[in-house]
Amino acid sequence: MRIIFSGGGTGGHIYPALAIREILQKKYSFVSGYVGVTGGMEEKIVSREKDITFMGVRAQGMPRSPSLKWLSFPFVNLAGVVDAWRHLKTFRPDVVITTGGFVAFPVLAAARLLGISAIMHEQNAAMGVTNRIFAGSAARVLLTYESAAKEDGKRVVVTGNPVRSAFLEGLPVSTKFSKAPGEFVVLAVGGSRGALSINFACVELVKEWLLAHPSVRLLHISGERDYEMVKSEVGQMPPNYTLLPYLHEMREAFAVADILVSRAGATILAEIAVCRKPAILVPFPFATDNHQEKNARVLEKLGAAELLLDCDLNGESLAARIEKLQNPAILAKMSDAMEKSRPADVEERIFAQIAALLPKS
């Protein structure tokens, strides 16, 4: 059996694809391929995986504002469809599984041209553009939130968002990060590409608040893009501040964290839920259909997270939320709510839906 996976642009689309691959590997033996943008983040991440062939294509996201990219956009993606068609023709997959991002467009288009069954997974509370285009022809549309599309219980099914097995195996005692007795650890992370507003707020926090609160440790993952800027802005780093550009294995950071400060992409929210971590969520305000705020409001309503809009974020507002959440009773209640926000059988649901379409042999 042969399976192609695709999803890209951010870790929020890439890691679910790899998580689905892990789910299937527990029951099936198959040859894996991954189609992503040549030189994109997916190529870097997938290259760390064993026994999976990466195949590059050309692809470009739809411009969100007037731009010269509108002139190249259709031609780049048409070329990408040709690239994907050639890869699928050569690889001969039994099924194609996509998890979003603009690279999924040429892959799904090529699969349709070749008559290959496609399974789509939508992570967010609002369906992305590519998934909306191909939802009507996909063999299965798997959803994290019922608000993304009308579920029919057959072809369109709410399964939840998968996470990598590293998170499902429980949080280990961290060997990378230490935690002193009585220390309160805040983990701030802006996603695989970083978040400028969160980074600026953390810089303010370090300069004005963290020095006065030595019992609080800020573990700040800035993203590679902003790392040097943050490092320069902070200057002399206090002993209770740790700055990293990127962390591939996030579970060790989760292991020591008491709360998270994060964007509200569906993938990190699923990881937060599995690890039962309370969170301060700062949705990316320019996400397609404002899906991150929709994701965050679901968790806010459940009492699992605090919502802090990007326009209201600064060092002072972030410090106020952190101080509020240092209350053990509040943390315990949010932790329980966060755990309940994600069905316990997500991986089983996803496996059942995909297995129904795989060759019986």
RORO-674708 format. One record per residue (C-alpha): residue number from 1; residue in one letter; x, y, z. Coordinates in pm, 1 decimal. Example, Ala and Ser with C-alpha at 12.3 -4.5 7.8 and 13.67 -1.06 7.14 Angstrom:
+--------+-------+----------+----------+----------+
! drenmi ! lumlo !        X !        Y !        Z !
+--------+-------+----------+----------+----------+
!      1 !     A !   1230.0 !   -450.0 !    780.0 !
!      2 !     S !   1367.0 !   -106.0 !    714.0 !
+--------+-------+----------+----------+----------+
This chain:
+--------+-------+----------+----------+----------+
! drenmi ! lumlo !        X !        Y !        Z !
+--------+-------+----------+----------+----------+
!      1 !     M !      0.0 !      0.0 !      0.0 !
!      2 !     R !    116.0 !    351.8 !    -83.2 !
!      3 !     I !     -4.6 !    677.2 !     76.5 !
!      4 !     I !     74.0 !   1039.3 !     -7.3 !
!      5 !     F !     47.3 !   1302.6 !    267.1 !
!      6 !     S !     44.3 !   1676.9 !    211.2 !
!      7 !     G !      4.1 !   1993.0 !    415.9 !
!      8 !     G !    226.5 !   2291.5 !    457.2 !
!      9 !     G !    304.9 !   2654.0 !    519.3 !
!     10 !     T !    307.1 !   2623.5 !    898.2 !
!     11 !     G !    363.0 !   2349.8 !   1153.7 !
!     12 !     G !    -11.5 !   2366.9 !   1220.2 !
!     13 !     H !    -71.8 !   2196.5 !    885.8 !
!     14 !     I !    239.4 !   1977.9 !    876.3 !
!     15 !     Y !    228.9 !   1811.2 !   1217.9 !
!     16 !     P !   -131.2 !   1680.9 !   1180.1 !
!     17 !     A !    -26.5 !   1506.7 !    857.8 !
!     18 !     L !    262.9 !   1339.2 !   1037.9 !
!     19 !     A !     34.7 !   1252.9 !   1330.5 !
!     20 !     I !   -211.8 !   1081.4 !   1093.8 !
!     21 !     R !     78.8 !    889.1 !    942.8 !
!     22 !     E !    172.5 !    766.6 !   1293.5 !
!     23 !     I !   -188.7 !    660.2 !   1356.9 !
!     24 !     L !   -194.1 !    448.8 !   1040.0 !
!     25 !     Q !    151.5 !    299.4 !   1100.1 !
!     26 !     K !     24.6 !    129.5 !   1415.4 !
!     27 !     K !   -204.2 !    -93.5 !   1207.2 !
!     28 !     Y !    -75.3 !    -84.1 !    849.7 !
!     29 !     S !    248.9 !   -128.7 !    661.4 !
!     30 !     F !    275.4 !    117.1 !    373.0 !
!     31 !     V !    513.1 !    328.3 !    168.2 !
!     32 !     S !    492.5 !    698.1 !    258.1 !
!     33 !     G !    532.9 !   1003.7 !     39.4 !
!     34 !     Y !    498.2 !   1369.2 !    132.0 !
!     35 !     V !    425.7 !   1644.4 !   -118.1 !
!     36 !     G !    516.8 !   1997.2 !     -8.6 !
!     37 !     V !    651.9 !   2324.8 !   -134.7 !
!     38 !     T !   1011.7 !   2297.9 !   -248.1 !
!     39 !     G !   1223.0 !   2472.3 !     15.9 !
!     40 !     G !    921.5 !   2524.1 !    241.7 !
!     41 !     M !    892.2 !   2452.5 !    612.9 !
!     42 !     E !    741.2 !   2111.8 !    536.3 !
!     43 !     E !   1058.7 !   2000.1 !    357.9 !
!     44 !     K !   1266.5 !   2092.4 !    664.5 !
!     45 !     I !   1034.4 !   1915.9 !    909.8 !
!     46 !     V !    964.1 !   1606.6 !    699.0 !
!     47 !     S !   1336.0 !   1555.9 !    637.1 !
!     48 !     R !   1369.1 !   1462.2 !   1007.0 !
!     49 !     E !   1125.4 !   1172.6 !    963.4 !
!     50 !     K !   1225.9 !    819.0 !    875.4 !
!     51 !     D !   1105.7 !    622.8 !    572.4 !
!     52 !     I !    915.2 !    900.1 !    396.7 !
!     53 !     T !    994.3 !   1043.8 !     55.6 !
!     54 !     F !    958.3 !   1420.2 !     17.6 !
!     55 !     M !    845.5 !   1547.7 !   -323.1 !
!     56 !     G !    861.6 !   1920.1 !   -393.1 !
!     57 !     V !    609.1 !   2122.9 !   -592.0 !
!     58 !     R !    559.6 !   2488.0 !   -678.4 !
!     59 !     A !    271.9 !   2658.8 !   -496.3 !
!     60 !     Q !    172.7 !   3006.3 !   -381.2 !
!     61 !     G !    -89.0 !   3123.7 !   -135.1 !
!     62 !     M !   -369.2 !   3351.8 !   -250.5 !
!     63 !     P !   -273.9 !   3716.4 !   -184.5 !
!     64 !     R !   -493.7 !   3873.3 !     84.1 !
!     65 !     S !   -455.3 !   4229.2 !    -45.2 !
!     66 !     P !   -374.5 !   4409.5 !   -373.0 !
!     67 !     S !    -34.8 !   4278.2 !   -478.4 !
!     68 !     L !    177.4 !   4198.3 !   -781.7 !
!     69 !     K !    157.6 !   3837.3 !   -662.3 !
!     70 !     W !   -189.9 !   3824.9 !   -818.4 !
!     71 !     L !     -9.7 !   3817.5 !  -1153.7 !
!     72 !     S !    202.0 !   3513.0 !  -1064.8 !
!     73 !     F !    -46.6 !   3335.0 !   -838.6 !
!     74 !     P !   -242.9 !   3138.5 !  -1105.4 !
!     75 !     F !     64.4 !   3043.3 !  -1305.8 !
!     76 !     V !    266.4 !   2921.3 !  -1006.1 !
!     77 !     N !    -19.4 !   2701.2 !   -889.1 !
!     78 !     L !    -87.7 !   2568.4 !  -1236.9 !
!     79 !     A !    278.5 !   2467.9 !  -1251.7 !
!     80 !     G !    231.1 !   2311.3 !   -908.5 !
!     81 !     V !    -58.2 !   2101.5 !  -1036.2 !
!     82 !     V !    171.6 !   1970.5 !  -1310.7 !
!     83 !     D !    442.5 !   1895.8 !  -1051.2 !
!     84 !     A !    196.3 !   1714.4 !   -826.5 !
!     85 !     W !     45.5 !   1522.7 !  -1120.8 !
!     86 !     R !    391.0 !   1391.3 !  -1211.4 !
!     87 !     H !    468.7 !   1291.1 !   -852.0 !
!     88 !     L !    136.6 !   1112.2 !   -803.5 !
!     89 !     K !    163.3 !    944.2 !  -1143.5 !
!     90 !     T !    506.6 !    808.1 !  -1049.6 !
!     91 !     F !    433.9 !    725.0 !   -684.4 !
!     92 !     R !     93.8 !    563.3 !   -758.7 !
!     93 !     P !    -68.4 !    619.7 !   -416.1 !
!     94 !     D !   -378.2 !    431.3 !   -307.5 !
!     95 !     V !   -500.0 !    742.3 !   -129.5 !
!     96 !     V !   -396.4 !   1104.3 !    -75.2 !
!     97 !     I !   -434.9 !   1262.2 !    269.6 !
!     98 !     T !   -410.6 !   1641.3 !    300.5 !
!     99 !     T !   -414.0 !   1864.6 !    606.7 !
!    100 !     G !   -442.1 !   2211.9 !    456.5 !
!    101 !     G !   -221.1 !   2498.4 !    352.8 !
!    102 !     F !   -194.9 !   2629.0 !     -2.7 !
!    103 !     V !     24.9 !   2336.9 !   -110.1 !
!    104 !     A !   -279.5 !   2111.9 !    -74.3 !
!    105 !     F !   -437.1 !   2281.7 !   -378.6 !
!    106 !     P !   -208.9 !   2133.6 !   -647.8 !
!    107 !     V !   -206.6 !   1798.6 !   -470.3 !
!    108 !     L !   -585.8 !   1772.4 !   -449.3 !
!    109 !     A !   -623.3 !   1898.5 !   -806.2 !
!    110 !     A !   -380.3 !   1635.5 !   -934.3 !
!    111 !     A !   -551.4 !   1362.8 !   -731.6 !
!    112 !     R !   -885.3 !   1457.5 !   -885.1 !
!    113 !     L !   -737.7 !   1448.5 !  -1238.2 !
!    114 !     L !   -591.4 !   1103.5 !  -1174.1 !
!    115 !     G !   -901.6 !    964.9 !  -1001.7 !
!    116 !     I !   -720.8 !    903.9 !   -671.5 !
!    117 !     S !   -930.4 !    910.7 !   -353.5 !
!    118 !     A !   -855.4 !   1211.6 !   -134.8 !
!    119 !     I !   -908.3 !   1252.3 !    239.4 !
!    120 !     M !   -897.4 !   1604.8 !    381.2 !
!    121 !     H !   -853.8 !   1705.0 !    742.8 !
!    122 !     E !   -960.6 !   2055.5 !    849.2 !
!    123 !     Q !   -804.3 !   2165.4 !   1177.9 !
!    124 !     N !   -980.9 !   2495.7 !   1233.5 !
!    125 !     A !  -1326.1 !   2620.8 !   1329.8 !
!    126 !     A !  -1355.0 !   2785.6 !    986.4 !
!    127 !     M !  -1264.0 !   2586.7 !    674.3 !
!    128 !     G !   -967.9 !   2707.0 !    470.9 !
!    129 !     V !   -994.7 !   2818.8 !    107.7 !
!    130 !     T !   -839.3 !   2507.7 !    -46.8 !
!    131 !     N !  -1050.9 !   2273.8 !    161.7 !
!    132 !     R !  -1366.7 !   2464.6 !     66.6 !
!    133 !     I !  -1281.4 !   2421.4 !   -301.3 !
!    134 !     F !  -1232.5 !   2044.2 !   -279.0 !
!    135 !     A !  -1470.9 !   1949.6 !      4.2 !
!    136 !     G !  -1744.4 !   1846.6 !   -238.0 !
!    137 !     S !  -1528.6 !   1592.4 !   -422.2 !
!    138 !     A !  -1319.1 !   1448.8 !   -136.3 !
!    139 !     A !  -1384.6 !   1090.6 !    -30.3 !
!    140 !     R !  -1374.6 !   1201.6 !    335.2 !
!    141 !     V !  -1370.7 !   1541.8 !    505.1 !
!    142 !     L !  -1253.8 !   1512.7 !    865.4 !
!    143 !     L !  -1321.9 !   1807.3 !   1096.7 !
!    144 !     T !  -1186.7 !   1926.9 !   1428.5 !
!    145 !     Y !  -1483.9 !   2156.1 !   1496.4 !
!    146 !     E !  -1842.2 !   2104.4 !   1383.7 !
!    147 !     S !  -1861.8 !   2474.9 !   1294.0 !
!    148 !     A !  -1626.5 !   2419.1 !    997.0 !
!    149 !     A !  -1882.4 !   2233.9 !    783.7 !
!    150 !     K !  -2214.5 !   2053.1 !    805.1 !
!    151 !     E !  -2149.8 !   1700.3 !    930.6 !
!    152 !     D !  -2338.4 !   1417.0 !    761.7 !
!    153 !     G !  -2191.7 !   1130.7 !    966.7 !
!    154 !     K !  -2073.4 !    952.3 !    653.7 !
!    155 !     R !  -1849.5 !   1155.4 !    426.5 !
!    156 !     V !  -1813.8 !   1467.1 !    644.7 !
!    157 !     V !  -1729.2 !   1368.8 !   1001.7 !
!    158 !     V !  -1610.4 !   1545.9 !   1317.1 !
!    159 !     T !  -1307.9 !   1354.5 !   1446.3 !
!    160 !     G !  -1102.7 !   1613.0 !   1634.8 !
!    161 !     N !   -743.8 !   1714.3 !   1564.3 !
!    162 !     P !   -467.1 !   1451.2 !   1589.2 !
!    163 !     V !   -145.3 !   1508.7 !   1780.9 !
!    164 !     R !    189.3 !   1338.5 !   1751.8 !
!    165 !     S !    244.5 !   1028.3 !   1963.4 !
!    166 !     A !    509.8 !   1213.9 !   2164.6 !
!    167 !     F !    227.4 !   1410.5 !   2328.0 !
!    168 !     L !     -4.2 !   1112.0 !   2371.5 !
!    169 !     E !    262.4 !    918.0 !   2559.2 !
!    170 !     G !    245.1 !   1164.8 !   2847.0 !
!    171 !     L !    475.6 !   1442.8 !   2954.2 !
!    172 !     P !    821.2 !   1322.6 !   3057.3 !
!    173 !     V !   1038.3 !   1478.7 !   3322.8 !
!    174 !     S !   1222.8 !   1738.3 !   3118.9 !
!    175 !     T !   1594.2 !   1691.5 !   3068.5 !
!    176 !     K !   1625.1 !   2016.1 !   2871.5 !
!    177 !     F !   1449.9 !   2253.2 !   3111.4 !
!    178 !     S !   1468.5 !   2269.0 !   3488.6 !
!    179 !     K !   1203.9 !   2392.7 !   3731.2 !
!    180 !     A !   1292.7 !   2510.3 !   4079.7 !
!    181 !     P !   1060.5 !   2436.2 !   4374.3 !
!    182 !     G !    786.3 !   2699.4 !   4390.6 !
!    183 !     E !    873.3 !   2838.4 !   4049.2 !
!    184 !     F !    587.8 !   2936.6 !   3814.6 !
!    185 !     V !    676.5 !   2873.1 !   3450.7 !
!    186 !     V !    516.4 !   3061.1 !   3162.5 !
!    187 !     L !    577.1 !   2917.4 !   2815.9 !
!    188 !     A !    528.6 !   3177.1 !   2539.4 !
!    189 !     V !    525.5 !   3045.6 !   2184.5 !
!    190 !     G !    400.5 !   3205.1 !   1866.0 !
!    191 !     G !    387.3 !   2898.7 !   1644.3 !
!    192 !     S !    636.7 !   2762.9 !   1394.6 !
!    193 !     R !    697.1 !   3103.1 !   1236.8 !
!    194 !     G !    679.2 !   3309.4 !   1554.3 !
!    195 !     A !    437.7 !   3590.9 !   1641.2 !
!    196 !     L !    565.1 !   3947.6 !   1638.5 !
!    197 !     S !    307.1 !   4087.9 !   1880.9 !
!    198 !     I !    369.0 !   3810.4 !   2135.8 !
!    199 !     N !    742.6 !   3864.4 !   2099.5 !
!    200 !     F !    711.7 !   4238.8 !   2161.8 !
!    201 !     A !    490.5 !   4177.1 !   2465.8 !
!    202 !     C !    746.1 !   3932.4 !   2603.5 !
!    203 !     V !   1025.0 !   4187.3 !   2556.3 !
!    204 !     E !    821.1 !   4440.0 !   2758.4 !
!    205 !     L !    747.7 !   4174.1 !   3019.1 !
!    206 !     V !   1116.6 !   4094.9 !   3062.1 !
!    207 !     K !   1217.5 !   4459.7 !   3092.4 !
!    208 !     E !    944.0 !   4581.6 !   3325.6 !
!    209 !     W !    783.0 !   4291.9 !   3511.3 !
!    210 !     L !    990.5 !   3976.6 !   3515.0 !
!    211 !     L !   1276.8 !   4131.6 !   3711.3 !
!    212 !     A !   1032.7 !   4216.4 !   3991.4 !
!    213 !     H !    893.0 !   3859.8 !   3995.8 !
!    214 !     P !   1191.5 !   3624.8 !   4041.9 !
!    215 !     S !    963.9 !   3329.0 !   4120.7 !
!    216 !     V !    823.6 !   3342.4 !   3766.5 !
!    217 !     R !   1025.1 !   3196.4 !   3478.5 !
!    218 !     L !    948.8 !   3294.3 !   3119.5 !
!    219 !     L !   1040.2 !   3032.9 !   2861.0 !
!    220 !     H !   1010.1 !   3219.4 !   2532.4 !
!    221 !     I !   1020.8 !   3049.6 !   2191.3 !
!    222 !     S !   1037.3 !   3344.8 !   1955.0 !
!    223 !     G !   1056.0 !   3177.0 !   1615.1 !
!    224 !     E !   1369.2 !   3192.0 !   1401.9 !
!    225 !     R !   1254.7 !   3503.6 !   1215.0 !
!    226 !     D !   1241.8 !   3726.4 !   1525.5 !
!    227 !     Y !   1506.4 !   3562.0 !   1742.8 !
!    228 !     E !   1791.0 !   3806.7 !   1681.5 !
!    229 !     M !   1557.0 !   4105.7 !   1713.8 !
!    230 !     V !   1420.9 !   3982.3 !   2048.3 !
!    231 !     K !   1769.2 !   3900.7 !   2174.1 !
!    232 !     S !   1887.7 !   4250.6 !   2085.7 !
!    233 !     E !   1582.6 !   4423.6 !   2238.1 !
!    234 !     V !   1607.4 !   4231.1 !   2566.7 !
!    235 !     G !   1980.2 !   4295.3 !   2606.0 !
!    236 !     Q !   2108.0 !   4153.2 !   2934.2 !
!    237 !     M !   1889.1 !   3851.4 !   3003.3 !
!    238 !     P !   1767.3 !   3802.5 !   3360.6 !
!    239 !     P !   1823.1 !   3456.9 !   3515.4 !
!    240 !     N !   1450.1 !   3374.9 !   3503.3 !
!    241 !     Y !   1424.9 !   3425.6 !   3125.4 !
!    242 !     T !   1509.3 !   3166.5 !   2858.5 !
!    243 !     L !   1496.6 !   3258.5 !   2488.9 !
!    244 !     L !   1499.1 !   3001.1 !   2207.7 !
!    245 !     P !   1448.8 !   3050.3 !   1832.3 !
!    246 !     Y !   1264.0 !   2720.8 !   1776.8 !
!    247 !     L !   1193.4 !   2392.8 !   1949.9 !
!    248 !     H !   1104.2 !   2087.5 !   1742.6 !
!    249 !     E !   1010.9 !   1866.7 !   2037.6 !
!    250 !     M !    776.2 !   2090.2 !   2233.4 !
!    251 !     R !    672.6 !   1826.7 !   2485.7 !
!    252 !     E !    967.4 !   1894.3 !   2718.6 !
!    253 !     A !    874.4 !   2262.3 !   2733.7 !
!    254 !     F !    513.5 !   2163.4 !   2801.9 !
!    255 !     A !    635.8 !   1938.9 !   3081.7 !
!    256 !     V !    763.8 !   2229.4 !   3292.1 !
!    257 !     A !    504.9 !   2491.9 !   3194.5 !
!    258 !     D !    227.7 !   2599.6 !   3429.7 !
!    259 !     I !     54.4 !   2808.0 !   3161.4 !
!    260 !     L !    104.3 !   2882.6 !   2794.1 !
!    261 !     V !     85.5 !   3206.4 !   2601.0 !
!    262 !     S !      9.1 !   3112.5 !   2243.3 !
!    263 !     R !   -159.4 !   3185.8 !   1915.6 !
!    264 !     A !   -478.3 !   2987.8 !   1864.7 !
!    265 !     G !   -393.8 !   2758.2 !   1576.0 !
!    266 !     A !   -581.3 !   2431.0 !   1603.4 !
!    267 !     T !   -273.0 !   2209.1 !   1620.5 !
!    268 !     I !   -110.0 !   2372.2 !   1921.3 !
!    269 !     L !   -453.0 !   2388.5 !   2087.3 !
!    270 !     A !   -484.2 !   2011.1 !   2049.5 !
!    271 !     E !   -137.8 !   1965.1 !   2202.1 !
!    272 !     I !   -228.3 !   2199.9 !   2487.2 !
!    273 !     A !   -549.8 !   2003.8 !   2549.3 !
!    274 !     V !   -372.7 !   1667.2 !   2557.4 !
!    275 !     C !   -126.1 !   1808.1 !   2810.9 !
!    276 !     R !   -401.4 !   1970.7 !   3021.2 !
!    277 !     K !   -232.7 !   2311.2 !   3019.6 !
!    278 !     P !   -423.9 !   2634.7 !   3091.0 !
!    279 !     A !   -355.2 !   2901.4 !   2830.4 !
!    280 !     I !   -366.6 !   3268.3 !   2745.7 !
!    281 !     L !   -461.9 !   3269.9 !   2378.1 !
!    282 !     V !   -375.5 !   3558.6 !   2146.0 !
!    283 !     P !   -538.0 !   3478.4 !   1808.6 !
!    284 !     F !   -361.7 !   3589.7 !   1492.3 !
!    285 !     P !   -597.7 !   3866.3 !   1374.5 !
!    286 !     F !   -536.2 !   3815.8 !   1002.6 !
!    287 !     A !   -603.6 !   3441.5 !    986.8 !
!    288 !     T !   -841.9 !   3328.5 !    712.9 !
!    289 !     D !  -1202.4 !   3393.0 !    819.9 !
!    290 !     N !  -1063.5 !   3493.0 !   1159.8 !
!    291 !     H !  -1049.8 !   3120.8 !   1240.9 !
!    292 !     Q !   -800.6 !   3157.1 !   1526.8 !
!    293 !     E !  -1032.7 !   3381.6 !   1724.9 !
!    294 !     K !  -1315.5 !   3134.8 !   1660.7 !
!    295 !     N !  -1091.7 !   2854.4 !   1790.1 !
!    296 !     A !  -1001.3 !   3056.9 !   2099.4 !
!    297 !     R !  -1358.5 !   3154.0 !   2180.4 !
!    298 !     V !  -1457.6 !   2787.0 !   2187.8 !
!    299 !     L !  -1200.4 !   2728.0 !   2464.5 !
!    300 !     E !  -1281.2 !   3053.0 !   2642.6 !
!    301 !     K !  -1647.5 !   2949.1 !   2660.9 !
!    302 !     L !  -1544.5 !   2615.9 !   2812.5 !
!    303 !     G !  -1336.2 !   2793.2 !   3077.3 !
!    304 !     A !  -1015.1 !   2635.3 !   2948.9 !
!    305 !     A !   -838.9 !   2949.8 !   2831.8 !
!    306 !     E !   -816.5 !   3326.3 !   2866.8 !
!    307 !     L !   -866.9 !   3519.7 !   2542.6 !
!    308 !     L !   -644.6 !   3824.0 !   2489.4 !
!    309 !     L !   -697.9 !   3996.2 !   2155.7 !
!    310 !     D !   -389.0 !   4093.0 !   1960.2 !
!    311 !     C !   -488.5 !   4461.6 !   1965.3 !
!    312 !     D !   -498.3 !   4452.7 !   2346.5 !
!    313 !     L !   -170.2 !   4269.1 !   2391.7 !
!    314 !     N !    126.8 !   4437.7 !   2556.0 !
!    315 !     G !    358.2 !   4369.4 !   2846.9 !
!    316 !     E !    116.0 !   4519.6 !   3098.3 !
!    317 !     S !   -194.4 !   4328.6 !   2984.9 !
!    318 !     L !      2.0 !   4003.9 !   2962.4 !
!    319 !     A !    142.8 !   4051.6 !   3312.7 !
!    320 !     A !   -207.8 !   4109.3 !   3449.6 !
!    321 !     R !   -332.0 !   3780.8 !   3300.0 !
!    322 !     I !    -31.3 !   3589.1 !   3430.9 !
!    323 !     E !    -85.3 !   3726.0 !   3781.1 !
!    324 !     K !   -451.3 !   3623.2 !   3766.8 !
!    325 !     L !   -363.5 !   3268.8 !   3663.2 !
!    326 !     Q !   -113.7 !   3213.4 !   3943.0 !
!    327 !     N !   -413.7 !   3115.9 !   4154.2 !
!    328 !     P !   -396.3 !   2734.2 !   4201.3 !
!    329 !     A !   -776.9 !   2696.1 !   4212.1 !
!    330 !     I !   -820.4 !   2880.5 !   3881.8 !
!    331 !     L !   -541.5 !   2680.3 !   3721.1 !
!    332 !     A !   -692.3 !   2348.5 !   3832.0 !
!    333 !     K !  -1034.6 !   2436.9 !   3693.0 !
!    334 !     M !   -886.9 !   2551.4 !   3360.2 !
!    335 !     S !   -671.8 !   2240.0 !   3337.0 !
!    336 !     D !   -975.5 !   2013.6 !   3375.3 !
!    337 !     A !  -1170.4 !   2214.3 !   3117.8 !
!    338 !     M !   -879.7 !   2204.6 !   2873.3 !
!    339 !     E !   -857.1 !   1825.8 !   2897.6 !
!    340 !     K !  -1231.2 !   1793.5 !   2827.6 !
!    341 !     S !  -1209.3 !   2022.9 !   2523.9 !
!    342 !     R !  -1067.6 !   1740.6 !   2311.8 !
!    343 !     P !  -1234.0 !   1398.7 !   2271.5 !
!    344 !     A !  -1025.1 !   1117.9 !   2419.0 !
!    345 !     D !  -1070.9 !    898.1 !   2109.8 !
!    346 !     V !   -962.6 !   1139.5 !   1835.1 !
!    347 !     E !   -697.9 !    906.9 !   1695.1 !
!    348 !     E !   -941.8 !    612.1 !   1690.2 !
!    349 !     R !  -1201.8 !    820.4 !   1506.4 !
!    350 !     I !   -952.3 !    928.9 !   1243.4 !
!    351 !     F !   -824.0 !    574.9 !   1195.5 !
!    352 !     A !  -1175.7 !    437.2 !   1148.0 !
!    353 !     Q !  -1262.4 !    692.3 !    879.7 !
!    354 !     I !   -941.7 !    643.7 !    681.8 !
!    355 !     A !   -933.2 !    265.6 !    720.1 !
!    356 !     A !  -1274.8 !    243.1 !    552.9 !
!    357 !     L !  -1117.8 !    378.3 !    232.1 !
!    358 !     L !   -793.0 !    180.9 !    229.8 !
!    359 !     P !   -741.6 !   -139.6 !     30.9 !
!    360 !     K !   -873.7 !   -433.7 !    232.4 !
!    361 !     S !   -561.7 !   -639.9 !    169.6 !
+--------+-------+----------+----------+----------+
